[in-house]
Amino acid sequence: MIARQQSAESELGRLLDPLADKVLAASVALALLVRQMIPLWYVAAVIGRDLLIVVGGFVLRRRIGAIPPSLPIGKAAATSIGVVLLAAIAGVPSAVLAGLAGASSVLLLWSLVVYAARLRRALRP
């Protein structure tokens, strides 16, 4: 964010920043899974989506020579992951956590579909 505000963005920063966010989210999710604070299906959805997006980003980078920016739906999905992880850490009731994880998983799927469509458009001849 600071780099963007000061017009000091770099290609490396555009690569490392979202990757660091994904690694952090996966690490926290796995730690919460080990403590049985969030369900396996949610952790699998978070990590699976992020892996697919990272692979797609690298494919796009090779194809178009640049790392495409995040999309608003991707930012919404990432925010929803944070909300679920923080809710689990805060110890919200399991029914509330299940509802948050369900809503988050809808955003995860929606964002994956949008990113996949962008990849498909970019790979068309």
N, C-alpha and C positions, 0 to 999 in steps of 0.2 A: 504494500500500500504506500509506504513512504517513497519507494522508488518511482511509483507511478505519479505521485503528487509532485515530485521533483524532476519528472521527465528523465529519470536515470534508469529506465528499464533496460535489461539485457536479455539476450537469447538464453543465456545460462540461468538467469533468474526466473524467466518464464517457464523453464524446465524444472528447476529445483523447488520453487515455491509450492506448486500444487503437489509435487511428489512428496515433499516433506509433510504437507497436510494429510495426504493419504496414509503415509507411514505412521503418523501420530494417531490418526483415527483407528487404524488397524491394530496398533499396539494397545491402545486403551480398550478397544473392543475385545481383544484376546485376553487381556488381564481381567476384564469383567466376566468373560466367559469362564475362565478358570475358577473364578470365585462364585460361579453360578448365579450371576446377577443379571445377565441378559441371555436370551436363547441362542442356541447354535444357528438356527435358520437365519437370524438377523445378522450375526457375524459373517456367515457365509454370503449373505446378500451384499453386505457392505464391501467385503474384501473382493468378492467376485466381480462386482460392478467396477470397483476401482482398478482391478487388474485389466479388465477389458478396455476401460477408458485409457489407461496408460499405454497398453499395446496399440490401440487405435491412434493415440497421439503420436507415437513413434512412427507408425505407418504413414500418417499424414505428413510428418516432418520429412520423411524420406521422399515422399511423393511431391510435396509442394515446397520443400526447403525451409519451412518455418513451423513453429509451434503455434497452433491456433489458440486463440484466447478461450477462456472458460465461457460457458453460456449461462444466462440467468437461471435456467432450470438446474444446472449443475451446482450453482451457488446455493440455491434453495435446498437441494438434496443434501449438500454438505452441511448446511445449517441444521437440517433435520437430524442428521447423524449426531451432531454435537448436542442437540436437545435430548435425544434418547440417551446418549452416554452420560450426560450430566444428571438426567433424571434417575438413571440407575445408581449413580454415585450418591445422589441425594436420598436414595431409599424410598422413592415414591411407591405407592401401593402397586402391586403386580398388575392389577386391571388397568390402571392408568398407564403404566409402562407398556403393557401390551397394546393399548390404543395408540400410544405415541409411536411404537415400533411399526405398527400396521400402517399408520399414516406416512411414516418415513419410508417404508418399503414401496408405497405407491409412488412417491417422489423419486426414489432410486430407480424404479423401473421406467418411469416416464423419462427421466434424464438419460438413461441408457438408450432408450429408443431414439431420442433426439440426437444424441451423439452418434449413434449408429447410422442414422439418416445422413448426418453431415459427412461421415466417413464415406458412405456409399456415393453421395454426390461428388465428392472429391476424387474418388477412384474411377468414376466414369470417364471413358475416353473423350 
